[in-house]
Every structure is written in C-alpha cells, then in structure tokens.
C-alpha cells in the first residue's frame, strides 16, 4: 500500500509568488493552465507525473470535503477507478490535505495516485495530482521532492493571501518568541524524519486497552485502563506515550526492549510474548480495542484523569502538570483552571494562558498540542469506551468533569 508522506507538513523555504516555480532536475511543461513535472532522470520503463492544477473556487466547503469532491471529479475525467471505492481516508493538518490510493485505468493497468491540496485564499483551493507506476521505492524516491515543492508553493501563496498568518509583520524578537519549540525526547522524530522513519496508518493495527487492577498504598483495589500499541508486523508496545506517527520505534526497541513483545490471537484471547522480559501473558477477558479520532475532530468539555492523578505527559517546560484538560468548540485546549474542593472552574481567559493553553489537532491515534508559548507536544490519543466522552492521552485516561 502507499506510503503516507508527512513530508507535506514540513517547514520549508519560500519561493517566488508570481508563477509556479521550476523544480530542479525536473522537466516542466505548461498545459491548459496546469504545470506538469516529470523527473529528468526517471526510468524509461516507469512513470512519475506531478501536476499542479490551477486554483479553483472554494464552493463553500471545508478542506476535506472540497478535496473529496475534487478527487471524484478528477478520477472520472482521468478514467481512473479506485481499487477500494467508498470513504476516502483523507489526511490533513492546518495547511495541507492529502489522499493516496492504488487505481486502475481503462485498460486495467495499476497506478499509484496521490492528491494533495491547500487553500491559498478563503475563496479558492489549489490541487495537485501525482501519478506513479506501482513501485513503492520508485514512488517514494520522486514523491519527496514533489511534496517539498508543493508545500513550498502552499506556504508562499498562503503568506500573501487572506489566510496569511496573523502576526506576520512582527519584529524579529517577537517572531523568535513565537517559533515552535520542540520537546527534548530521544524517541521523538522530527516532521522530516517522521516522513521517512515514522509509523504510517497501514502499520498500525490499533490501540488495545487492557483492564487491569492495581493496589494503592492504602490497600484499595483500583481499575486501570492500560493502553498498548498493536502493530501489523506482529509487535506490541507497552508504553504508547508519544504519537505513533512521530515515534522512533527502531531506537525504542534498542533502548527499552522490555517494553516490546509479539502478539497473536488465539480464538478470542490475546496472547502476548514479552520477548524482552521472557514472559508470556494470555488475556482472555477484560481487553478491547480503542477507537481513533477523526481528522481535525473537535472535543468540547472539561475532563479529568480517571485515576485522579496528574498527567505529567501533557505539560511543557514552562507549565505545571495537571489532572484536568479542557477543550472548547474553537479548537483550543487548556490545562489551567481554578481548583477548589476537588472541583475545577475554567474561564474563557484560561484558553489564552501562554504556558498552559493553545490549540490542538486530532488525527487518528494522535493529538498535537500547540501551546501558546510555541511549544508543541505530540501524544497518542484514543477513545477507550463507547461514545466520545472517555479518551486517553499518552498513558492516562480521562473521564468527563462538569464546568462549575
């Protein structure tokens, strides 16, 4: 299956605004307002075409819905058919939306196709289509420069349109203050490294929740919902704190082998062989699959850890850890709030707190927390009960807590 190239979301250099810029080492041809690129050193036996299309009207749709409609139109016009028709698994962040699949043409030939789009202005979208021979290595080789080129175009056009980032005229000192601060974690991959080494959606079977029972220091028995990352290669990981898409599994297996094992199903039982511990477990009951978030999903409400303890995995160097997290319908979060007699009160101003609040992005089994001070942390995310009121961030699970 196709690699999902998160290179699209990397931070890139600027380009000229007036026209579609050339791409070094590629032939470029203008055709009916589109720009078609083909690698000069490509294979004679294989094809790779990258086409940047003219901007199109918004149609009043959000990025995912617009791309879905644009894909359907282009597939029909191009004579391609999806191998797996139905709902498209469109990936998106705040700038780029993308979709990849294997298709067939009218002669029955197989191709890899990728569609990527962005919104340069409130009133328009721009689409690009990549068509490649169905060879994963060949596709990945040429997809990287194409993705970099398209993302550079997106950054440049957006910086001059009505969607230009607020504060673009800030002074250099203020810009430095707003720059993204990446947390220091030996297992965390950068955006660029994640595109090459990080897990992709097809690699992940899911997040499994095992209901376990622990004894507190005062002798009480408490239920603990413990998450495990289950991969399609037959491996299992017992401490899924980081977002799986930015997780360096190679280094983790070397540095913490005791957290890795192998899993297999035997009937309705999950059998886990912890290879780094030389132990085997068999879970017959009390385990179930978690549910991923939908892309760019919005949560609303205040939640607290089910174990009533602080979650140290969602703080940054300038904030205090908290057992509460609140979300509003504007895509903002805060771990701030006033706690009194076991209750928490969250005010609108708490969502503007520099060190304890910001915006968030949900994508499958991942949540990105973009704090207002520039810090970005990426953690695993999953819904662990039916409905969407109980979820986990890193290795802590949350339950609803009402506003006061």
Secondary structure, 3 states (H helix, E strand, C coil): CCCCCHHHHCCCCCCCCCCCCCCCCEEEEEECCEEEEEECCCCCCCCEEEEECCCEECCCCCHHHHHHHHHHHHHHHHCCEECCCCCCCCEECCCEEEEEEEEECCCCCEEEEEEEEEEEECCEEEEEEEEEECCHHHHHHHHHHHHHHHHHHHHHHHHHCCCCCCCCCCCHHHHHHHCCEECCCCCECCHHHHHHHCCCHHHEEEEEEEEEEEECCCCCEEEEEEEEEEECCCEEECCCCECHHHECHHHHHHHCHHHEEEEEEECCEEEEEECCCCEEEEECCCEEECECECCCCCCCEEEEECCCCCEHHHCCCCCCCECEEEECCCCEEECCCEEECCEEECCHHHHHCCCCEEEEEEEECEEEEEECCCEEEEEEEEECCCCCCCEEECCEEEEEECCC
